[in-house]
Structures are given as C-alpha cells and as structure tokens.
C-alpha cells in the first residue's frame, strides 16, 4: 500500500528510488505526509556519520576507506532524495493528493 501511495503522489521514478535507496526497515518507517522532513533528518544523520568517520584520528586507512566512502555515498543519496522530494512537493502534489 505504501509503495502505491508513493507512486500515486510522486510518480514511478521517485517511488522506485525511495524503495531502492532505503533499507526495508527505513522504507516501512515512511509516513508520506512527513516524508520531506523525514528525509532531511536522515540526510543530517548520514552527514554526521560521514563527518565522524573523517575526523577519526585512529582510523586505519585500509580498513576505513570503504566505510568512509560508503558513508559519503549514503549521505549524498539521501540528500539527493530529499531534494527530489522537495521539488516534487510543489503545488501540484497537494492539488492531486487533496
């Protein structure tokens, strides 16, 4: 039901991106009405995780380079989704959904 509601509100591109970028547990957490704020919060958390990995003076480059790269990719993907949803949340969404 959630996927269908997302598809109806945002279209196939956005709903598929959300489904593929988020973990199954995160996808289940989504509440459509608060999706922009939820994604923004997730992006902030991902950014903070990335910054913590970068600032770790005890990190071993061989071991942590993959974790740092993945944290950066995660942050950028979630931030991009947040931006995409913000654009999609234009006036037409409220007319179509309401």
N, C-alpha and C positions, 0 to 999 in steps of 0.2 A: 504494500500500500504506500509506503514512504517513497519508494522509487517512482511510482506512478504519479504521486503528488508533486514530486520534484520535477518530473518530466513535464507535467501539465503546466507548472508555474514557470520553469526556466528553459524548457526545451531539452532535446536529447544530448546536445554537446555538454551542457553544464551538469546534467544529471549523471551522465556517464563518467565525467571527470570526477565528480564527487564520489561515486561508487568505486572508481579505480584508485584514487589518491588516498582515501581514508581507509583506516583499518575497519574490519567489520564491526568492532565494538564502537568505534567513533561514528560510523555510519548510523548505527542504531540510536546514538545519542541525539541526533539531529532533530531539532524542532524547527519547522520551516519558518515560522514567524520570527524566530530569533537567529536564523542562520547567519546573517551578516555579522552580528555581534559575536556569535559563537566562533566563526572562522577567524575573526580578528583576534580573539583571545587565544585561539590555537596558534596563530602565527606569532603572537608575542611570546608564548611559551616556547615554541620551536626556536625563535631567535635567541631567547635567553639561554637555552640549552647549547646552541651553537657558540655563543659568546663564552660560556663557561668552559667548553672544550678548548677554545682558542687560548684562553687565559690560564690554562692549567700548566704550571711550570714543571710539573713532574711527569708530564705526558711523554711517552716514548713514541717518537715519530713513526716507526714502522708499524706499531700496533694501533695508534690512534689516528693515523691519517685517513683510514677508511671510515672511522666513526665520525671524524670531523667533516669529511666530505658528505657523508650521508646526512648529518645534521644540517649542513648548509643546504643540500638539495631539499630536504624536508621543509625547512623554513621557507625557501623560495617557492616551492609548490603550493604550500598552504597560503602564503601571502598572495600568490597569483590567483588562487581560487577565491580568496577574499575580495580581491579587486574585481574579478569577473562577476561575482555575485553582486557587488556594489553597483556595477554598471547595469546588470540585469534587473536590479531593483528599481528601475526607472518608473515613471508614472504609468506606463502601460501594464506593468505587472499588477499593480493594485486595481486597475480597471478590469483586467482579465480575471484576477483571482476573486475580486469582490463582487 
